[in-house]
Amino acid sequence: MTWAKNWDDTNTQMPWAVLPIKTEAELMSEQDPRLFEPVKVRCTRPFCVGGKRIEVGQTVEVQRHLAEGLVLMKKAEFAEPVSS
């Protein structure tokens, strides 16, 4: 088991990467502002928004990032055409 004897030697030779820490303002500036635009979706399976249950057939306005997630889970469909 020579690898066990030499493990400490190889471990100390590995360089440690220091990742830059970004502030909240820097992280927010990188996000696409279109993700936060309100869009209308029509409920196909019940879900909750802001603690309120949305029933099948109801139309509700949510932020685009949430709407896209609901559409992917087949819980909603876009009520109006969405530009990309």
N, C-alpha and C positions, 0 to 999 in steps of 0.2 A: 504494500500500500504506500508507494512512494508519493502518490498524488496527495495523500492526507498529510504527509510531512511537509510538502512544499506548498500547500494551499495558502498559508499565511503570506508567503513570499509573493505569490502571484496576485493575491488580493490587495496588497499594499501598492502594487505597481499600477493598478487600474486608476485612471484619472476620474475624478468626480466632476460631473457637469453641474454648473451652477445656473439654474434657470432664472431668468429675470422675472421679478414679481411686478405685475401690472396693477395699477390702481383701478378703482371702480370706474372712474371717468375714462381711462384708457380702454377698458373692456367695453364700455357702452359705446364709445366712438367707433368701434370696429363692427358693431351690429348694423344690419341693414334697417333703416327706419321704416321701410315698407312692412316689416314684420309686425309693427305695432299699429298699422292702420286698421280701422274698424271695417269689417265685412259682415254681410248677412248670410247666415246659414239656416237651412231647414232641417229640423231634427228627424232622423230616421230610426233612431233607437234612443231611449231616454238617457240623459246625462245631466249633470249639475253644473251650473255656472254661478259663481258667487254665492254658493250655498243654496241656490234655488233649483228645484228640479224642472227640467225642460222636457215636456211631453212630446210624443211623436206628432209631427205635423206643425208644431209651433216654429215660428221664425224668430231668431234672436240675433243680435249684433254682438260679435266678439272680435278680439284682436286676431289679425291674420295668422300668427303663429299657432294660436289655439285652434282656429278654424281648420288649418291644414292638418293638424293632428287628429281632429275629430273626423275629418273626411277620410284620412288613412285608416282609421279604426272602424269606418263605415257607420259611425254614429250620426253623421250629418252629411249634407250635400250643400254646395254653394247655391244660394238662392238667386244670386245675380252673377253675371260673368265677371271673372276676376282677371285683371291684366297682370302680366308677369313682370 
